[in-house]
Amino acid sequence: MATFGTAAFAAWAPCRSLGWTTVSFVSHRGLSALLARNPMLAPSWLPACRQKSTVSFLSRPDLPKLAYKKLKGKSPGIIFIPGYLSNMNGTKALEIEEFCKSLGHAFIRFDYSGVGNSDGILEEGTVGKWRKDVLSIIDSLADGPQILVGSSLGGWLMFHAAIARPEKVAALIGIATAADSLVTQFNQLSVEVKKEIEMKGEWVIPTKYTEEGTYHIQYSFIKEAEHHCLLHSPIPVNCPIRLLHGMKDDIVPWHTSLQVADRVISTDVDIVLRKDSDHRMKEKADIQLIVYTIDDLIDKLTTST
Ligand SMILES: *[C@@H]1O[C@H](CO)[C@@H](O)[C@H](O)[C@H]1NC(C)=O
C-alpha cells in the first residue's frame, strides 16, 4: 500500500501567502474598469486576511461525507474541481472564490473523498469514486446552470460531469486538463517497466510537487482509470469550453488540451497556451487569466439567452 506524505496535503495557512498570490480582480464591469486604470486603489473588498470559517458536509447514503464550502450568489454558479491530492484550500480555489464573491456569483469548492476534511480513505480513491463525488456536489449543492473549473485531474472529471449532467453544466474551464493522463503515461512505458509495476502493484513517479519527491500510484488505480478514458472517441459535450495550459507543464503535456479540443463535439472551444506556466498555473498572471476566462463565460451565458 502506498502511503502519501502529509506534505501533499499541506494545509493552506491563512494570510501566509497572500502577499504575492493576491490578484486584483479586475472584471470588465463598472467600478473595476476604474480600478484597472488605478491599480493603487487596489481591491478594497479583499480582506486583509481571509476569514477563517468552517467547512460544511454533504452526507450521502453509502458514500463518504464530502467537505465543501458554498457561497450563495447569482447564476451561473461556479464550481472548482481540484487536482489529484489537492484539497479545497489551494491557491486557485481561494482566488476563484474571491473573484466570484466580488461578482456576487454562487461558488462551490470541495474535498474529494479521502482528501482534506472529507471522509473516506485516500488509498481507496479511484477516478470513478471521485467522478461520483463531483456528481454528488452538482446534484445536491448546485442550483441552476454551472461553470465547472477543473484543474488537472479535475479537468478530466469535469468532462465526465458535463456528459452525465448536460442540463446543468453550462460551460467548462480546464486548467492543465489531465484527460486520460495517468493512463496515457502508463501506456507509454516499456513492456518491462509495466510488468514490474504490475508485480509491485505500485508506480512511483518522481515529482517536485510533494515533499518526498514522488507520487505513488497503485497499479489498480491505473486499471480502474482505464474505464474512464475519454480521448479514444468523440466526447459528447456541447457547451462552451476553455482550455488553459502551461507549456512548461511537466506533469500533463499541453498537447493533451489540443487532443481534448479535437475530440470534443462542441465547436465553441478556445485553447490558451501560456509559454512560461507550469502545471499548477497559480502565478498571478495565471490566476488573472483564469478569472478573466470565468468573467467572459459568465457574460456569454448571461447575454446569449
Ligand atoms: C480548509 O480551510 C478551512 C477554513 O476555511 C478549514 O476549516 C479546513 O480545515 C481546511 N481544509 C484543509 C484540508 O486544510
The ligand as an SDF file (V2000), in Angstrom:
LIG
                    3D

 14 14  0  0  0  0  0  0  0  0999 V2000
   -9.6250   24.4650    4.5480 C   0  0  0  0  0  0  0  0  0  0  0  0
   -9.9150   25.7140    5.1680 O   0  0  0  0  0  0  0  0  0  0  0  0
  -10.9710   25.6700    6.1120 C   0  0  0  0  0  0  0  0  0  0  0  0
  -11.1650   27.0820    6.6140 C   0  0  0  0  0  0  0  0  0  0  0  0
  -11.6860   27.8940    5.5930 O   0  0  0  0  0  0  0  0  0  0  0  0
  -10.6190   24.7200    7.2410 C   0  0  0  0  0  0  0  0  0  0  0  0
  -11.7100   24.6220    8.1240 O   0  0  0  0  0  0  0  0  0  0  0  0
  -10.2660   23.3480    6.6570 C   0  0  0  0  0  0  0  0  0  0  0  0
   -9.8070   22.5090    7.6780 O   0  0  0  0  0  0  0  0  0  0  0  0
   -9.1960   23.4640    5.5880 C   0  0  0  0  0  0  0  0  0  0  0  0
   -9.0090   22.1600    4.9830 N   0  0  0  0  0  0  0  0  0  0  0  0
   -7.8170   21.5930    4.8670 C   0  0  0  0  0  0  0  0  0  0  0  0
   -7.7800   20.2490    4.2600 C   0  0  0  0  0  0  0  0  0  0  0  0
   -6.7940   22.1380    5.2340 O   0  0  0  0  0  0  0  0  0  0  0  0
  1  2  1  0
  1 10  1  0
  2  3  1  0
  3  4  1  0
  3  6  1  0
  4  5  1  0
  6  7  1  0
  6  8  1  0
  8  9  1  0
  8 10  1  0
 10 11  1  0
 11 12  1  0
 12 13  1  0
 12 14  2  0
M  END
$$$$
